[in-house]
Amino acid sequence: MSQSILRLRNICKNFGPVRALRGVDLEIYPGEVHALIGENGAGKSTLMKVLSGAHQANEGRIDLQGRRYHPTCPQDGRDAAVAMIYQELTLAPHLTVEQNIMLGAEPTRFGFIRRQTTKIKEVLSLLGHDSLSPDAMVGSLSIGTQQLIEIGRAIISDAKIIIMDEPTSSLSTEDTQALFRVISQLRDRGIAIIYISHFLEEVQEISDRYTVLRDGETVETGLIGDVSIPQIIRMMVGRSLDEMYPRIEHQMGDVAMSCRRVRGTNLPVDASFDLREGEIFGIFGLVGSGRTELLRCLFGLDVWSGGTIELSSGHRLSRTSWSPRRALDAGLDLLSEDRKTEGLAQQMNVAVNTTLSALAKQSRGGWINLTREQKIADRWAARLGTKCHSTLDAISTLSGGNQQKVAIARLMNHDSSILLLDEPTRGIDVGSKAEIYQLIQQLAASGKSIVIVSSYLPELQGVCDSLAVMYRGRLSETKVVELWLKDDVMAYATTGQSDSADA
């Protein structure tokens, strides 16, 4: 790594009066995994969009492979062997796996596209998905598998620099390890990887060097082996996080919701549990275990085929008439894991997304008071620390983590009594995670009943009062979170059985 493949100096980028980048320096070497670290809104994604050609810098210089590099569009980036894998998927769900991987780079002969089945199978094998057919429709695949298709597109383009923005946010443990093996092989081939992730344990495991951004500026760079996670956090947020999982005293009351043997089309076995007032109930499971499908049944997005669901009012939910509208009216609300297509209205602004499910708070006589709508959104943006120039900005202009905060703000504004949170901290930096954890504790202290689904066990152990584990649609018994050993959780999640006798 004697000579850098990429050098950025004093990169500045403005969006109107907002200074997203304030003079960033970054140097990348061939065959290294370089972690780009920072809070939401620190400028990571903006910097990478400048590098890939999606944005143009207002100031600064970029040198790529010893030559001046000034991309004006994403095609310039691709032509220069720079591949960008965005946090939000950019696939065509109506096309096949092969068509998505080859999209925009299809080889032709006499005007006809030539199939690349052999090359596609080689890439899928590299990603640990030998059994996946190149002819499978992408829209039918899980979010985690779709993420790997995005990565396959970058691999097949023969890129010299691959930018991965939160590549494991939707991946299972197995898919994450498969990705790490791919990254190691790419590194051995001399390909440089710029790796953006809020999972600092991953950063330590896979990266060689790091650069920390804060408020659009370079704070520190160095070897990842020379710093600890607490030191990285301090550089990211400008302070230490002594208590990552704050605990606020809260009492549990009567049963708010009782589920017995709930089954659905995508939930083949059954799930039974009781949720109490003021309780934080965690459900751990691997991708595809049925945890998300369970929440979708509870909220009325998916039809359940068997079992019973009763609320504290004594009302038994009807399988034939239950719907998201009825769920909202009954005091249930859902934070979807897929904020791009389900959690947020991407074509609308921050204010509308914050208030959309509780229009009565800013309307009278069928007319919406836009001034009041914005004031409500401003209040929640300030409380959650959402970074945006104005709540009238389009939601699509915000970083992924700040979009997640808006999705959470909508739930807070609607003020339901039962909250179903599916991966609530996906794409959120560690500083914001601590704030969200504290917020969840406050909600429980106010009597809210909360279900948290997560594939990140430490946050469930740190935040929840009780925990159950899901394996292929079957939910384990619920136990106080302190009684679950990590080995038992993972054993049940992977085999449906626990090592300890009382599990």
C-alpha positions in Angstrom: 0.0 0.0 0.0 2.9 2.4 -0.8 0.9 4.5 -3.3 -2.7 5.5 -2.9 -5.3 4.7 -5.5 -7.6 7.5 -4.4 -7.0 10.9 -2.7 -9.5 13.5 -1.8 -8.4 16.9 -0.5 -10.5 19.7 1.0 -13.8 18.4 -0.5 -16.7 20.9 0.2 -20.3 20.5 -0.8 -23.2 22.9 -0.2 -26.9 22.3 -0.6 -28.2 25.9 -0.7 -27.2 27.4 2.7 -26.5 24.0 4.2 -22.8 23.0 4.3 -22.8 19.2 4.1 -19.0 18.9 3.6 -16.6 21.4 5.1 -13.2 20.3 3.7 -12.9 16.5 3.9 -9.6 14.7 3.3 -9.6 11.0 2.5 -6.9 8.7 1.2 -7.5 5.1 0.0 -5.0 2.4 -0.9 -5.3 -0.6 -3.2 -6.3 -3.9 -1.4 -7.5 -2.2 1.8 -10.9 -2.1 3.6 -11.2 1.5 4.7 -14.0 2.2 7.2 -15.8 5.6 6.9 -17.4 6.3 10.3 -19.6 9.1 11.6 -23.0 10.0 12.9 -26.0 10.4 10.7 -25.7 13.6 8.9 -21.9 13.7 9.3 -21.4 13.7 5.5 -20.5 10.1 4.8 -23.1 9.4 2.1 -22.7 12.9 0.6 -18.9 12.4 0.3 -19.5 9.0 -1.4 -22.0 10.5 -3.8 -19.4 13.1 -4.8 -16.9 10.3 -5.4 -19.4 8.2 -7.5 -20.5 11.2 -9.5 -24.0 11.6 -8.2 -23.1 15.0 -6.7 -20.5 17.5 -7.8 -18.2 19.1 -5.1 -18.2 22.9 -4.8 -14.5 22.9 -3.8 -11.6 20.4 -3.5 -9.6 18.0 -5.6 -9.9 14.3 -6.3 -7.1 12.2 -7.7 -7.9 8.6 -8.9 -5.1 6.3 -9.9 -2.7 9.2 -10.2 -4.9 11.3 -12.4 -7.3 14.2 -11.8 -10.8 12.9 -11.4 -13.9 15.1 -11.7 -17.0 12.9 -12.2 -20.1 14.8 -13.4 -22.6 11.9 -13.3 -22.7 8.3 -12.0 -21.7 6.9 -15.4 -18.4 8.8 -15.0 -17.9 6.9 -11.8 -18.7 3.5 -13.4 -16.4 4.3 -16.3 -13.6 5.0 -13.8 -14.2 1.6 -12.1 -15.9 3.1 -9.0 -18.9 1.1 -7.9 -21.4 2.4 -5.3 -23.7 0.2 -3.3 -26.3 2.4 -1.6 -27.9 1.7 1.7 -31.4 1.8 0.1 -31.8 -0.8 -2.6 -31.7 0.4 -6.2 -33.0 -2.8 -7.8 -35.7 -3.4 -10.4 -38.1 -5.9 -8.6 -39.8 -6.9 -11.9 -36.5 -8.1 -13.4 -34.6 -11.3 -12.8 -31.4 -11.7 -10.8 -29.3 -11.8 -13.9 -31.0 -8.8 -15.5 -30.4 -6.7 -12.3 -26.8 -7.7 -12.0 -26.1 -6.9 -15.6 -28.3 -3.8 -15.8 -26.7 -1.1 -17.8 -23.8 -3.3 -18.8 -25.5 -6.0 -20.9 -23.3 -7.4 -23.7 -25.0 -7.5 -27.1 -24.4 -9.2 -30.4 -26.2 -8.0 -33.5 -28.5 -5.9 -31.3 -29.5 -8.9 -29.1 -28.6 -9.2 -25.4 -26.3 -12.1 -24.7 -27.0 -14.2 -21.6 -24.3 -14.3 -19.0 -25.5 -17.2 -16.9 -22.1 -18.7 -16.2 -20.7 -15.4 -15.0 -23.8 -14.8 -12.9 -23.6 -18.2 -11.2 -19.9 -17.6 -10.4 -20.8 -14.3 -8.7 -23.7 -15.9 -6.8 -21.3 -18.7 -5.7 -18.9 -16.1 -4.5 -21.7 -14.6 -2.4 -22.6 -18.0 -0.9 -25.8 -18.4 -2.9 -25.1 -21.2 -5.3 -28.7 -22.4 -5.3 -30.2 -19.1 -6.3 -31.4 -19.2 -9.9 -30.2 -16.3 -12.2 -33.8 -16.4 -13.5 -35.4 -15.8 -10.1 -37.5 -12.5 -9.9 -35.8 -10.1 -7.6 -39.1 -8.9 -6.2 -39.7 -12.4 -4.8 -36.5 -12.4 -2.8 -35.9 -11.4 0.8 -34.4 -8.0 1.6 -31.2 -9.6 2.7 -30.8 -11.6 -0.6 -31.7 -8.4 -2.6 -28.8 -6.7 -0.8 -26.4 -9.4 -2.0 -27.7 -8.9 -5.6 -26.6 -5.2 -5.3 -23.2 -6.4 -4.2 -23.0 -8.9 -7.1 -23.7 -6.0 -9.5 -20.6 -4.2 -8.2 -18.4 -7.3 -8.3 -19.2 -8.1 -11.9 -18.4 -4.6 -13.1 -14.7 -5.2 -12.4 -14.6 -2.1 -10.1 -11.3 -1.0 -8.6 -13.0 0.8 -5.7 -16.3 -0.5 -4.2 -18.2 1.7 -1.8 -20.5 -0.2 0.6 -23.0 2.0 2.5 -24.4 0.0 5.4 -24.2 -3.3 3.4 -25.2 -5.6 6.3 -28.2 -3.6 7.6 -30.6 -6.1 6.1 -28.4 -9.2 6.2 -28.7 -12.3 8.5 -25.6 -13.4 10.4 -24.9 -16.0 7.8 -25.2 -13.5 4.9 -23.0 -11.0 6.8 -20.2 -13.6 7.3 -20.6 -14.6 3.6 -20.2 -10.9 2.7 -17.1 -10.6 4.9 -15.6 -13.6 3.0 -16.3 -11.9 -0.3 -14.7 -8.6 1.0 -11.6 -10.6 2.0 -11.3 -12.1 -1.4 -11.8 -8.7 -3.1 -9.1 -7.3 -0.9 -6.7 -10.1 -1.9 -7.4 -9.1 -5.5 -6.2 -5.6 -4.8 -9.7 -4.0 -4.8 -10.2 -1.1 -2.4 -13.3 -1.2 -0.3 -14.8 1.9 1.4 -17.0 0.5 4.1 -19.7 2.6 5.9 -21.4 1.0 8.9 -22.8 1.9 12.2 -22.0 -1.5 13.6 -18.6 -0.8 15.1 -18.0 -4.4 15.9 -18.1 -5.1 12.2 -15.8 -2.2 11.5 -13.2 -3.7 13.9 -13.6 -7.1 12.3 -13.3 -6.3 8.7 -11.5 -3.0 8.3 -7.8 -2.2 8.0 -7.9 1.6 8.4 -10.6 4.2 9.3 -11.5 7.8 8.9 -14.0 9.6 11.1 -16.2 12.4 9.9 -18.1 14.8 12.2 -20.2 17.7 11.0 -18.8 17.4 7.5 -15.1 17.5 8.5 -12.4 14.9 8.9 -11.8 14.3 12.6 -9.2 11.5 12.6 -7.8 8.7 10.5 -5.5 5.8 11.3 -5.2 2.0 11.7 -8.3 0.3 13.1 -6.2 -1.9 15.4 -4.9 1.2 17.2 -8.3 2.4 18.5 -11.0 0.9 20.7 -14.8 1.2 20.2 -15.2 3.8 23.0 -12.4 5.9 21.4 -14.2 5.7 18.0 -17.5 6.7 19.6 -15.8 9.7 21.3 -14.4 10.8 17.9 -17.8 10.4 16.3 -20.0 12.3 18.7 -17.5 14.5 20.5 -18.3 12.9 23.8 -18.1 9.5 25.5 -21.2 7.4 25.9 -20.8 6.0 29.4 -24.3 4.4 29.3 -25.2 3.0 26.0 -28.3 1.3 27.3 -29.9 3.8 29.8 -32.5 2.2 32.1 -35.5 4.2 33.4 -37.6 2.6 36.1 -40.9 1.5 34.9 -43.7 -0.8 36.3 -45.5 -3.4 34.3 -49.3 -3.5 34.6 -52.1 -5.7 33.3 -51.9 -7.6 30.0 -52.4 -5.2 27.1 -52.4 -7.8 24.3 -52.6 -11.6 24.4 -51.6 -13.7 21.4 -52.2 -17.5 21.2 -50.9 -19.7 18.3 -51.0 -16.9 15.8 -50.3 -18.4 12.3 -50.2 -16.8 8.9 -49.3 -17.5 5.3 -45.7 -16.5 6.0 -45.8 -17.7 9.6 -46.1 -21.5 9.2 -46.1 -22.6 12.8 -47.3 -20.5 15.7 -46.5 -17.7 18.1 -47.9 -17.1 21.6 -47.1 -14.4 24.1 -48.6 -11.9 26.5 -47.6 -8.2 26.4 -48.2 -6.1 29.5 -48.7 -2.4 30.0 -45.3 -0.7 30.4 -43.4 -3.8 29.2 -40.6 -3.8 26.6 -40.8 -7.2 25.0 -38.0 -8.3 22.7 -38.2 -10.9 19.9 -34.9 -12.1 18.6 -34.6 -14.1 15.4 -32.5 -14.5 12.3 -33.7 -13.1 8.9 -36.5 -15.3 7.6 -37.4 -16.7 11.0 -40.9 -15.1 10.9 -40.4 -12.3 13.3 -41.3 -9.5 10.8 -44.3 -11.6 9.6 -45.6 -11.8 13.1 -45.6 -8.0 13.5 -47.3 -7.6 10.1 -50.1 -10.0 11.2 -50.6 -8.1 14.5 -50.8 -4.8 12.6 -53.1 -6.1 9.9 -50.7 -5.9 6.9 -50.7 -9.7 6.6 -53.7 -12.0 7.1 -53.3 -14.5 9.8 -54.8 -17.9 9.2 -55.2 -19.2 12.8 -54.9 -18.4 16.4 -56.4 -15.5 18.5 -55.3 -12.0 19.4 -57.1 -10.1 22.2 -56.6 -6.6 23.5 -56.9 -5.4 27.1 -60.4 -4.1 26.3 -61.5 -7.7 25.9 -61.9 -7.2 22.1 -60.8 -10.2 20.1 -59.4 -9.2 16.7 -61.2 -10.5 13.6 -59.0 -12.3 11.1 -61.3 -11.3 8.2 -61.7 -7.6 9.0 -58.4 -6.6 10.7 -56.5 -3.9 8.9 -53.8 -1.2 9.5 -56.6 1.4 9.8 -58.4 -0.6 12.5 -55.1 -1.3 14.2 -54.3 2.4 14.4 -57.8 3.1 15.7 -57.3 0.4 18.4 -54.1 1.9 19.6 -51.5 -0.2 17.7 -48.8 1.2 15.6 -45.9 -0.3 13.5 -42.4 0.9 12.7 -41.6 -1.1 9.5 -38.1 -2.5 8.9 -38.5 -1.3 5.2 -38.7 2.4 5.6 -38.2 3.1 1.9 -41.3 1.4 0.6 -43.5 1.0 3.7 -42.3 3.2 6.5 -42.2 6.6 4.7 -43.8 8.4 1.8 -40.7 9.2 -0.1 -42.3 11.7 -2.4 -43.5 13.8 0.6 -41.7 16.1 3.0 -40.6 15.6 6.6 -43.6 17.4 8.1 -46.2 15.3 6.2 -44.4 12.0 7.1 -44.3 13.0 10.7 -48.0 13.8 11.0 -49.5 11.5 8.3 -51.2 9.0 10.6 -52.7 11.6 13.0 -54.1 14.2 10.7 -56.8 15.2 13.2 -54.1 17.0 15.3 -53.6 19.6 12.6 -56.9 19.7 10.8 -60.4 21.2 11.3 -63.4 20.7 9.1 -61.5 18.6 6.7 -58.8 21.2 6.1 -55.2 20.7 7.2 -53.5 23.6 9.0 -50.1 23.5 7.3 -48.6 25.9 9.8 -49.6 23.7 12.7 -48.4 20.6 10.8 -44.9 22.1 10.4 -44.8 23.2 14.1 -45.6 19.6 15.2 -42.9 18.3 12.9 -40.4 20.9 14.1 -41.0 19.9 17.7 -40.4 16.2 17.0 -37.3 16.9 14.9 -35.8 18.9 17.7 -36.7 16.2 20.3 -35.2 13.4 18.2 -32.2 15.4 16.9 -33.3 14.9 13.2 -30.8 16.7 11.0 -32.5 18.6 8.1 -32.5 22.1 6.8 -36.3 22.3 7.2 -39.1 19.9 7.9 -40.5 21.1 4.5 -37.6 19.3 2.9 -38.4 16.1 0.9 -37.8 13.0 3.1 -35.7 11.5 0.3 -33.0 14.3 0.9 -32.3 13.1 4.4 -29.7 10.4 5.3 -31.0 6.9 6.1 -30.6 7.4 9.8 -32.5 10.7 9.9 -35.2 9.1 7.8 -35.5 6.5 10.5 -35.9 9.2 13.1 -38.8 10.7 11.1 -40.5 7.3 11.0 -40.1 7.0 14.8 -41.4 10.6 15.2 -44.6 9.5 13.4 -45.3 6.8 16.0 -44.6 9.3 18.8 -46.9 11.8 17.3 -49.7 9.3 16.8 -49.4 8.3 20.5 -50.6 4.7 20.3 -50.6 2.5 23.4 -49.0 -0.5 21.8 -45.9 0.0 19.6 -44.5 -2.7 17.3 -40.9 -1.8 16.4 -39.2 -3.8 13.7 -35.5 -3.1 13.7 -35.9 0.4 15.3 -32.2 1.4 15.1 -31.5 0.1 11.6 -29.1 2.6 10.0 -28.8 4.8 13.1 -25.4 5.8 14.5 -24.4 4.9 18.1 -25.1 8.3 19.5 -28.6 8.3 18.1 -29.1 4.7 19.2 -28.5 5.7 22.8 -31.1 8.4 22.4 -33.6 6.0 20.9 -33.0 3.5 23.7 -33.7 6.2 26.3 -36.8 7.2 24.4 -38.1 3.6 24.4 -37.5 3.5 28.2 -39.4 6.7 28.6 -42.3 5.4 26.6 -42.5 2.2 28.8 -42.4 4.4 31.9 -45.4 6.3 30.6 -47.3 3.0 30.3 -46.8 2.2 26.6 -46.5 -1.5 25.7 -43.6 -2.1 23.3 -42.6 -5.1 21.1 -39.0 -4.8 19.6 -37.9 -7.1 16.9 -34.2 -7.1 16.2 -31.4 -9.2 14.8 -28.9 -7.4 17.1 -29.0 -9.3 20.4 -27.0 -6.8 22.6 -29.7 -4.1 22.1 -32.4 -6.5 23.1 -30.5 -7.6 26.2 -29.7 -3.9 27.1 -33.2 -2.5 26.5 -35.9 -5.2 27.0 -37.6 -6.5 30.2 -38.4 -9.9 28.6 -37.3 -11.8 25.6 -38.5 -14.6 23.3 -36.6 -16.2 20.4 -38.2 -17.1 17.0 -37.1 -20.1 14.9 -39.0 -20.9 11.6 -42.2 -19.2 12.8 -42.2 -20.8 16.3 -41.7 -18.5 19.2 -40.0 -19.8 22.3 -41.3 -19.3 25.8 -40.9 -15.8 27.2 -38.4 -15.3 29.9 -37.0 -12.3 31.9 -34.2 -11.0 29.7 -31.5 -11.7 32.4 -32.4 -15.4 32.4 -31.4 -15.8 28.7 -27.8 -16.8 28.1 -26.4 -15.6 24.8 -25.5 -19.2 23.8 -29.1 -20.3 24.5 -30.5 -17.5 22.4 -28.3 -18.4 19.5 -28.9 -22.1 19.9 -32.7 -21.6 19.7 -32.5 -19.1 16.8 -30.5 -21.6 14.7 -31.9 -25.0 15.8 -35.2 -24.4 17.6 -33.7 -25.9 20.7 -31.8 -24.5 23.7 -28.7 -25.9 25.4 -30.1 -25.2 28.9 -32.8 -27.4 30.3 -35.1 -24.6 31.4 -35.3 -22.9 27.9 
